[in-house]
Amino acid sequence: MDNTPDPGQAAVLDLSQHPTAQKFVERCCAFFEEVEDLTPGKDLESRLNKEYGPGNPYYEDFCRYIKQGLDEGWVAETELKGRMYRRGKIALPSARTRFFSITTVYMESNDEFAGQYHQHPYGEINCVVQLDKTAELQGMSGWQGAGWTSPGPGTHHYPRVRGGALVALFFLPAGRISYKATPDMPQPIAI
């Protein structure tokens, strides 16, 4: 019998218990209306950083809600490796969320730290919420501070953090994520 914990573990948040989380999901749904037909990848990452980066109302609201959610205890509440690496499922894909899931991952390390290796079958849209101004998340295109990463369909990697604490707020088309990929597998042609 395999006693390895499920890498995708984290209970789905009961939104009825968290009024701020309800407002946060409504804001995410408005964002999804704008990006639902865009394909994750390098081009979308560039567009998100240009049009939806720091200073954009969506980005600023996401950061504010995530920080408030950390204080209220509804962001990244399930420990994966102590308090430094946690995950929380805010919402599963539904018609309301344009079939995106909403997940939060808290990562904290001054040195480079790698989380669970995973694959994005349909890609990912990831908002980097810095809790420390020096914190960075490594995406497929390199290190990113405040802003966005958007790994394309089929890509796989270790999520890595350095320089402090951040929350990776990520939106998965159809909620698809796989923990079956391995680092030796080839990346898709278009990353």
N, C-alpha and C positions, 0 to 999 in steps of 0.2 A: 504494500500500500504506500502510495506517494504522499508524504506529509508536507510537501512543499506548498506554501501558501499561494493562493491564486494571485498572479501578478496584477490582475485587473481589479483586485478587491477594493471596495469602498461602497458603503451603502449609498443609495440615492437619497438626497436631502428631502425631508418632508417640508415643502415650501410653506404649508399652512402654519408652521411653527415659527417662521422667520419673515416678517413683513419686509425687511430690507432686501432679502433674497428675492422676494416676489417682484419688487421694483427693479432689481438688477436683471432678472429674467425678462421682464417687459422691455428693458433697454436693449438687451441682447436680441430680442425678437425684431425690434426696429432695425438694428444693424443687419440682421440676416436678410431682411427685405431688400437691402441694398447690395448684398454680396452673394445671394443664393445661386446665381447663375454663373459665377466666376469659378475658375478651376485653380485649386491650390498649386503652387509651384513658384519658381523664381520671379516670373512676371507679376504674379499676384502679390508676392512679398514686397517687391519694389513699389507697386501701386499702393499697397496698404501703408508702407512707411512714408510715402510721399503725400497721400491724401487723407490718411486716417491716423497718422502718428501723433506724438506729443503736441498738444495745442488743439487737436480736433476734439469736438464735444464728446463723441463716442469714446475715444481713448481716455480722455480725462474722467468721464463718468465711470468707465470700467475700473480705472485705478482707484477712484474714490470708493466705489462699492466694494471692491476686493479688500481694501484696507479696513473698511468698516466691518466687513464680514469676518476678517481675521479677529478683530476685537470682539465681535459678537459670537464667534465660535462656529460659524457655518461654512467657512472656507477651508478646504484641505484638512478636514478633521480626522482622517484615518491615517495613522502612522504606518509607514512602510519601512523606515529605518530610523526609529526614534523621532524626535521633534524636528530634525533637520531635513527630513524627506517624507512628505505627507501628500495624500491625494483626497479629493472630494468630488463626488458626482452631484452636480447641481441640478441637471435636467437630462433626461433621456431624449432621444430623437422623437419628435411628434409633429403633427401638422402645425401646431402652434409655433414650434421652433424651426419651421421650414426643414425639418428632418436633420437638424444639427443636434449633437449632444453638447452639453456645457460641462466642462470638467476643470477643476483647479488643482494645480500641483505646487506645493511649497517646497523650495529647495534652498538650502543655506550652507555655504562653505566659502571660506576665504581662498583655499586652494581649490584646484579643479576637482569636482566631484561628479561621478557618473551615476545616473539612475538606471532604471530597468530598460534593457534593450527591447525595442519594439518597432513595429512596421505600421505604416499608414496606408492601408489598402486603397482608400479614396483620397488621400492627402489630409492636410490639417491646416487650420488657421489658428495661429497662436499669438496672443497678445502678451507681451512681456511687461509685467508690472513690477518695477523695481521697488524694493523696500529699503535697500541701501543704494545710493546713487552710483556706486562702483560695481554693482552686481551685473553680470552678463549671463545670457543663456546661449548655448551653441546650437545654432540651427544648421541646416544643410548648406547654407551659404556662408557660414562663419559665425563669429560671436556677435551678439546683439544686446545692446543695453535697452533703454526705453524704446519701445516700438513693437515691431511684428516680425515673426518668422512664418514661413508657409511651405513646409515640405510637400513636395508633389506626390501624386499617387504612386504607391509601391515603394517609396523610399523607406529606409530603416536606419536606426541609429540609437546610440546611447544619448539620452538627454543629459547635457552637462551644464553645470553652473560654476562660476568662479566670482570672486570679489565681493561676496556678501550674500544677502537674502533677496529672493524675488518670488513672485508667483507667476507661473506659466498658466495663463487662462486660455484653454484651448477648446476649439470648436471642431468636432469631427463630423464630416458628412456621413449621414446614416449611422453615426456613433461607432463607426468601424475602426478598431485598433486590434493589432495582433501581436502576441508575445511569442510567436513561433519562429520569427526570423532570427537569423544568426549573423554575426559580423562578417563571416566569410561569403555570404550570399552576394551576388552582384547587385549593384544599384540599377534602377531603370535608366534607360538612355538619357531621358530628360529629367534631370534633378531640379 
